[in-house]
Amino acid sequence: MALLVTAGCGEGEPVADADIIEALNLEQSPGSSGYSVGGDPFCAVNDDLLNNSDEVEIASQADELGLVITDSDESVGIQAEPPFDRECAQKASRELDELE
């Protein structure tokens, strides 16, 4: 009897940081280890990018302010830093959808 073991519980392949950075036009924020979307200081993002559904789920469970922004499948995302512009959140979500 054979036992099949899979690594990790997340669905699909993880998305590389470089792909998320490119899709959202993330730029390194001056004086911070995080990023900003298109260099906009009101679109600051934590440097811990969410590369798969497991990371998205963990971040979402700890998110009390609604700052986890994901694609529509919740398989990839980012963690925004307050204050975060609502328009930037909507644009980021659309761009994350295009990664798939």
Contacts in CASP RR format, 6 or more apart in sequence:
PFRMAT RR
TARGET T0000
AUTHOR 0000-0000-0000
METHOD contacts of the structure
MODEL  1
MALLVTAGCGEGEPVADADIIEALNLEQSPGSSGYSVGGDPFCAVNDDLL
NNSDEVEIASQADELGLVITDSDESVGIQAEPPFDRECAQKASRELDELE
8 54 0 8 1.000
9 54 0 8 1.000
10 52 0 8 1.000
10 53 0 8 1.000
10 54 0 8 1.000
11 52 0 8 1.000
11 53 0 8 1.000
11 75 0 8 1.000
12 52 0 8 1.000
12 53 0 8 1.000
12 75 0 8 1.000
13 52 0 8 1.000
14 51 0 8 1.000
14 52 0 8 1.000
15 51 0 8 1.000
15 52 0 8 1.000
15 75 0 8 1.000
15 76 0 8 1.000
15 99 0 8 1.000
16 51 0 8 1.000
17 49 0 8 1.000
17 51 0 8 1.000
19 99 0 8 1.000
20 26 0 8 1.000
20 49 0 8 1.000
20 51 0 8 1.000
20 76 0 8 1.000
20 77 0 8 1.000
20 78 0 8 1.000
20 96 0 8 1.000
20 99 0 8 1.000
21 35 0 8 1.000
21 49 0 8 1.000
23 95 0 8 1.000
23 96 0 8 1.000
23 98 0 8 1.000
23 99 0 8 1.000
24 35 0 8 1.000
24 37 0 8 1.000
24 38 0 8 1.000
24 45 0 8 1.000
24 78 0 8 1.000
24 92 0 8 1.000
24 95 0 8 1.000
24 96 0 8 1.000
25 37 0 8 1.000
25 38 0 8 1.000
25 39 0 8 1.000
26 35 0 8 1.000
26 36 0 8 1.000
26 37 0 8 1.000
26 38 0 8 1.000
26 45 0 8 1.000
27 35 0 8 1.000
27 36 0 8 1.000
27 38 0 8 1.000
27 39 0 8 1.000
28 34 0 8 1.000
28 35 0 8 1.000
29 35 0 8 1.000
29 36 0 8 1.000
29 39 0 8 1.000
29 41 0 8 1.000
29 44 0 8 1.000
32 44 0 8 1.000
33 47 0 8 1.000
34 44 0 8 1.000
34 45 0 8 1.000
34 46 0 8 1.000
34 47 0 8 1.000
34 81 0 8 1.000
35 44 0 8 1.000
35 45 0 8 1.000
35 47 0 8 1.000
36 43 0 8 1.000
36 44 0 8 1.000
36 45 0 8 1.000
37 43 0 8 1.000
37 45 0 8 1.000
37 88 0 8 1.000
37 91 0 8 1.000
37 92 0 8 1.000
40 85 0 8 1.000
40 88 0 8 1.000
42 83 0 8 1.000
42 84 0 8 1.000
42 85 0 8 1.000
42 88 0 8 1.000
43 80 0 8 1.000
43 84 0 8 1.000
43 85 0 8 1.000
43 88 0 8 1.000
43 92 0 8 1.000
44 80 0 8 1.000
44 81 0 8 1.000
44 84 0 8 1.000
45 78 0 8 1.000
45 79 0 8 1.000
45 80 0 8 1.000
45 81 0 8 1.000
46 78 0 8 1.000
46 79 0 8 1.000
46 80 0 8 1.000
46 81 0 8 1.000
48 79 0 8 1.000
49 77 0 8 1.000
49 78 0 8 1.000
50 56 0 8 1.000
50 59 0 8 1.000
50 68 0 8 1.000
50 70 0 8 1.000
50 76 0 8 1.000
50 77 0 8 1.000
50 78 0 8 1.000
50 79 0 8 1.000
51 76 0 8 1.000
52 75 0 8 1.000
52 76 0 8 1.000
53 73 0 8 1.000
53 74 0 8 1.000
53 75 0 8 1.000
55 77 0 8 1.000
56 68 0 8 1.000
56 70 0 8 1.000
56 74 0 8 1.000
56 75 0 8 1.000
56 76 0 8 1.000
56 77 0 8 1.000
57 74 0 8 1.000
59 68 0 8 1.000
59 79 0 8 1.000
60 68 0 8 1.000
60 70 0 8 1.000
60 74 0 8 1.000
63 79 0 8 1.000
65 82 0 8 1.000
67 79 0 8 1.000
67 80 0 8 1.000
67 81 0 8 1.000
67 82 0 8 1.000
67 84 0 8 1.000
68 77 0 8 1.000
68 78 0 8 1.000
68 79 0 8 1.000
68 80 0 8 1.000
69 77 0 8 1.000
69 78 0 8 1.000
69 79 0 8 1.000
69 80 0 8 1.000
69 89 0 8 1.000
69 92 0 8 1.000
69 93 0 8 1.000
69 96 0 8 1.000
70 76 0 8 1.000
70 77 0 8 1.000
70 78 0 8 1.000
70 93 0 8 1.000
70 96 0 8 1.000
71 77 0 8 1.000
71 93 0 8 1.000
71 96 0 8 1.000
71 97 0 8 1.000
71 99 0 8 1.000
71 100 0 8 1.000
72 93 0 8 1.000
72 97 0 8 1.000
73 100 0 8 1.000
75 100 0 8 1.000
76 96 0 8 1.000
76 99 0 8 1.000
76 100 0 8 1.000
77 96 0 8 1.000
78 92 0 8 1.000
78 96 0 8 1.000
80 88 0 8 1.000
80 89 0 8 1.000
80 92 0 8 1.000
END
